[in-house]
Amino acid sequence: MTAEWVTPMGRVINDEGGEPTIAWKLELRDLARALAGALFVSLPLLFTMEMWEIAKAIPAGVLLTFLLAAIVINRGFLLFSGFRHRNWVAGSDWWDAMVAVGIGAFASATTLALSGLIAAGTDIDITMRMIALETIPTSMGATVAMNQLSGGDSDRRGRALRRSTDLTVALGALLGGFLFAFNVAPTMETKVVASQQSWPLVAATFAASIGISFLVVHVAQFEGRDMAERRILTTPWLEALVAYAIAFALSWALLFVFQYIALDDPAATWLPQVVALAYATSLGGAAGRIVL
Amino acid sequence: MTQMLNTKTVVRDRKAPPTPLGWAVRALTIAFLAFVIFLLAREALREPVPPTIVAVAEWKEMQEGASRDTVVPVRIRNVGSAPAANIVIVIDRSGQDAAELNVPLLGAGDDVTFRIAFASRPSRLTYDVRSLQSF
């Protein structure tokens, strides 16, 4: 059986729970939702000076790797959400991730142009660097909106959960953490916070990050946990510790990409910054584990 | 009307593939990514040129404005292939105190324009890049 690749614009589609809708109107609605999500989630970053400056200074290879990683991360989000409840063809998640990136690029370019930050006379390399960097968070906003603004997508969630409950928890910590951390990592605030902290405060932040992550997911019991289905993360504390390790690694990577820390920095320089950012990242990771 | 609509309805739920509109978005995204990858790869492979700061008076813009205006738009541009930070550039203002300009950051190819008041309209621009930090 050959897979169908194109739906005619005028075909009427049963949008479950709703009225039958003409295909192009349904597609346009999905795109509008994604655009709204891109702007809702990322507008603060589009108006963040550090993002504009980092875009100018970040090495080309690092930006390119980061942009390609964003496509993979968007695809990760689409394991749990997306335009469609089932794949219309093998690998269609990747095609939908491309839509999110396209919507993110459009939202970024439009906002930067309206703000006067890019114009016809702006150097093309600078323009594309700014759009490319801003596309990373805006595309994630678009992907999240595909799910959240259309009321959830239990089929995809089920598909993701069938892979492995442990993997789902780790993915939730990674994706939720990434979404939260991206709103803080490019700004100077992490560095300022770290410079205000003594070592006991750094240690307290470290402990609080794990404690709050545990508290949010297990004590507050936002959602019934599925410990019986797990093989590795079989206790709440182990889950909180592993989720923190993910948050810590993610925080280090983001601070490295945004050039606040370097490979040859001593631990006394990078550790307080990573611990400060990991506070936000682990909270995002906890939210991700609840949602997923 | 409802009956007519039902006869045309294809029960596919939301697993229907994209319409041409959806494919157009995908094609534009691929074109955008290809362009970004091309620019960034070209930049990464280009022979590195250290950050070089030049200051240029925008005479043309002045001519279009008031001809006796002594406020000169001066464009500071980084013509190198690496970003420069904390740039201090001093512009000679022909008899008046020199104007010291501080630019926090200029990426490769990036520029910023200042409007500087001179005592009289200068025939040429004299400047000195005092310091800059490269990455």
Chai-1 contact restraints between the chains, C-beta under 6 A:
chainA,res_idxA,chainB,res_idxB,connection_type,confidence,min_distance_angstrom,max_distance_angstrom,comment,restraint_id
A,E4,B,P17,contact,1.0,0.0,6.0,A-B,restraint_1
A,W5,B,P17,contact,1.0,0.0,6.0,A-B,restraint_2
A,V6,B,P17,contact,1.0,0.0,6.0,A-B,restraint_3
A,T7,B,A16,contact,1.0,0.0,6.0,A-B,restraint_4
A,T7,B,P17,contact,1.0,0.0,6.0,A-B,restraint_5
A,T7,B,T19,contact,1.0,0.0,6.0,A-B,restraint_6
A,M9,B,T19,contact,1.0,0.0,6.0,A-B,restraint_7
A,R11,B,V10,contact,1.0,0.0,6.0,A-B,restraint_8
A,V12,B,K8,contact,1.0,0.0,6.0,A-B,restraint_9
A,V12,B,T9,contact,1.0,0.0,6.0,A-B,restraint_10
A,I13,B,R12,contact,1.0,0.0,6.0,A-B,restraint_11
A,I13,B,A16,contact,1.0,0.0,6.0,A-B,restraint_12
A,N14,B,V11,contact,1.0,0.0,6.0,A-B,restraint_13
A,N14,B,D13,contact,1.0,0.0,6.0,A-B,restraint_14
A,E16,B,D13,contact,1.0,0.0,6.0,A-B,restraint_15
A,P20,B,T9,contact,1.0,0.0,6.0,A-B,restraint_16
A,A23,B,T19,contact,1.0,0.0,6.0,A-B,restraint_17
A,W24,B,T19,contact,1.0,0.0,6.0,A-B,restraint_18
A,W24,B,L21,contact,1.0,0.0,6.0,A-B,restraint_19
A,E27,B,T19,contact,1.0,0.0,6.0,A-B,restraint_20
A,E27,B,L21,contact,1.0,0.0,6.0,A-B,restraint_21
A,E27,B,G22,contact,1.0,0.0,6.0,A-B,restraint_22
A,E53,B,L105,contact,1.0,0.0,6.0,A-B,restraint_23
A,K56,B,P83,contact,1.0,0.0,6.0,A-B,restraint_24
A,K56,B,G107,contact,1.0,0.0,6.0,A-B,restraint_25
A,K56,B,D110,contact,1.0,0.0,6.0,A-B,restraint_26
A,A57,B,P83,contact,1.0,0.0,6.0,A-B,restraint_27
A,A60,B,L40,contact,1.0,0.0,6.0,A-B,restraint_28
A,A60,B,E43,contact,1.0,0.0,6.0,A-B,restraint_29
A,A60,B,A44,contact,1.0,0.0,6.0,A-B,restraint_30
A,G61,B,A44,contact,1.0,0.0,6.0,A-B,restraint_31
A,L64,B,L40,contact,1.0,0.0,6.0,A-B,restraint_32
A,R84,B,R14,contact,1.0,0.0,6.0,A-B,restraint_33
A,R84,B,K15,contact,1.0,0.0,6.0,A-B,restraint_34
A,H85,B,R14,contact,1.0,0.0,6.0,A-B,restraint_35
A,R86,B,K15,contact,1.0,0.0,6.0,A-B,restraint_36
A,W88,B,K15,contact,1.0,0.0,6.0,A-B,restraint_37
A,W88,B,P17,contact,1.0,0.0,6.0,A-B,restraint_38
A,W95,B,R26,contact,1.0,0.0,6.0,A-B,restraint_39
A,M98,B,R26,contact,1.0,0.0,6.0,A-B,restraint_40
A,M98,B,T29,contact,1.0,0.0,6.0,A-B,restraint_41
A,V99,B,V25,contact,1.0,0.0,6.0,A-B,restraint_42
A,V101,B,T29,contact,1.0,0.0,6.0,A-B,restraint_43
A,G102,B,V25,contact,1.0,0.0,6.0,A-B,restraint_44
A,G102,B,L28,contact,1.0,0.0,6.0,A-B,restraint_45
A,G102,B,T29,contact,1.0,0.0,6.0,A-B,restraint_46
A,A105,B,F32,contact,1.0,0.0,6.0,A-B,restraint_47
A,D123,B,G109,contact,1.0,0.0,6.0,A-B,restraint_48
A,D125,B,L39,contact,1.0,0.0,6.0,A-B,restraint_49
A,D125,B,G109,contact,1.0,0.0,6.0,A-B,restraint_50
A,I126,B,G107,contact,1.0,0.0,6.0,A-B,restraint_51
A,I126,B,G109,contact,1.0,0.0,6.0,A-B,restraint_52
A,I126,B,D110,contact,1.0,0.0,6.0,A-B,restraint_53
A,M128,B,V36,contact,1.0,0.0,6.0,A-B,restraint_54
A,M128,B,L39,contact,1.0,0.0,6.0,A-B,restraint_55
A,A132,B,V36,contact,1.0,0.0,6.0,A-B,restraint_56
